[in-house]
Amino acid sequence: MTDSASPPPPPRRLGLTGSIGAGKSTVAALLRARGLTVLDADAQARLATEEPETLERIEAAFPGTVRGGVLDRPALSAVAFADPARLAELNAIVHPRVRARMTVLEQQAVADGARWTVQDVPLLFEGGLEASMDAVLVVDAPLDLRVARVMERSQFSREEVLTRDARQTPAAEKRQKADFVIENDAGLPELEAQVDAALQALGIG
C-alpha cells in the first residue's frame, strides 16, 4: 500500500532560455497565460542583489558599485561585462542565491499541485543547468533582429549588445542543445502556434 500522506512528486522542469533580444520574456508570458508556473531567474537575481549580505560581497569584489545600500546596476554592468573573469566572479556571488530562491519557489509550486514548472533562466547552458531539466525550450531570432530589439529596448549601442551576446553561449549551440526551438522572427500568432506545438509534444497542452 502507498502512504497517502507521502509528499507529491516534484514537478517536471521545462527550461526556457534564449540569446539576448530573442524574445524569451514574450514566450514566458505566453506560457503563464496557458496556466504554467514560470520561475523567473532574472527577477530572483534582482531580489538577491537587494539582500544586505549579497550587496556586501558585491561591494567587496567590485568597489564603488553599491551606494547607500543600493546596487548601482549600470556601474556594476560596466565593470562585469567588460571582462569575462570579472563576470564569472559576479556570477559566483549571485547565482547560488538565485538557485536557492528558485528552489523555494519550486517547492511552493509543488504544494500548489503544479505538474510542470518553467525555469526561465537566461544563462541556463552557461550554468550547466540543462542536465536538471526534463526538456529545454530555446527562443531564437536572427542576430540583426535581436540587436535591433535590445538597442530599442535598453538604449544600448550595437557594440554593447554584441559584447553581451558574445558573453553567452552562441545561439547555434543553444539550438543544437534544445529539445524545442521557438523561432521569434514573425508575428505573435506564429509564436503562439509554436509554443502550443511544443506544449502539446510535451503532453502539457
MOLINGI-V737601 format. One line per field, one symbol per residue. phi: phi as a letter, one per 30 degrees, with the letter a starting at -180 (. if undefined). burial: 1 if it has 9 or more other ideal C-beta (glycine too) atoms within 8 Angstrom, else 0. Layout:
# MOLINGI-V737601
phi = ???
burial = ???
This chain:
# MOLINGI-V737601
phi = .cddcdddddddccdbaldeidjddddedddddcjddcccdddddddddcdedddddddddbeiccbiibdddeddddddddbedddddddddddedddddddddddddeddiddbbccdbecedddidddccdabcccbaeeddddddddddchddedddddddddceeeddddddddbccdcbbcdedddddddddddddicd
burial = 0000000000111111111111110111011101011110100110111010011011100100110000110011001110000110111011101100110011001100010111111111101011001011111110001111111000010000111110010010111011011111000001110111011101010
